[in-house]
Amino acid sequence: MLKNLITTDWKDVLQDEFNQAYVENLESFLEDEYNNKTIFPKKEEIFSALNHTSFNDTKVVILGQDPYHGDNQAHGLSFSVLPGTKLPPSLVNIFKELADDCQINMPSTGDLTPWAKQGVLLLNTVLTVEKSKAHSHKNKGWENFTNDIIKSLNNKKNPIIFVLWGKPAQQKKKLIDQEKHIIIEAPHPSPLSAYRGFFGSKPFSNINLSLEKIGQTPIDWSLS
């Protein structure tokens, strides 16, 4: 069962969602997919975002779409790739903006786990994908599930910073109380849209300024 892959307080937070009928259908679909095709990330890494960043510890959410669909890339954190993997174009652009925004060297690794361990929930809206087939697990139930994650965070008393890059992520604004929480948005960092306003948007310094304003510890973005 999917919920047994979660090791943090998210298991209790999402308990009611796991009892929904669509989750049973999603689990049957995934069992068949993992048994018969190459699916990313590995089954045990589906909930890496929730396992690295507990509900209680989440301060920032960076919302992606679905996992990378190439070999040795996806490991359950949005925009992140496994160590030693060539950086995908969107991540290259994220790092270019990071270097310019925070005056730090371009990271040499695409593994964003250190961000996750500091309270940055690196969440995709769809958590699995078939090899070489982007969006192949769209509309199978994941969107409902990750919407519930966002709704759960929306109900937290303390403000959360939601980072929404691109229109699909920005469609989630309707789930967020904008009077309580902070939204930072820009075009998607992909090569198709990064020059339309992602570059120069200074998301990382803006996140840290927002965290300081609400009395939270800033994120060390360096990945050194």
Salt bridges, closest charged atoms under 4 A:
GLU33 OE2 - LYS37 NZ 2.93
GLU33 OE1 - HIS137 NE2 2.85
ASP66 OD2 - HIS135 ND1 3.68
ASP71 OD2 - LYS131 NZ 3.22
ASP111 OD1 - HIS75 NE2 3.83
GLU130 OE1 - LYS37 NZ 3.69
GLU130 OE2 - LYS133 NZ 3.60
GLU185 OE2 - LYS173 NZ 3.19
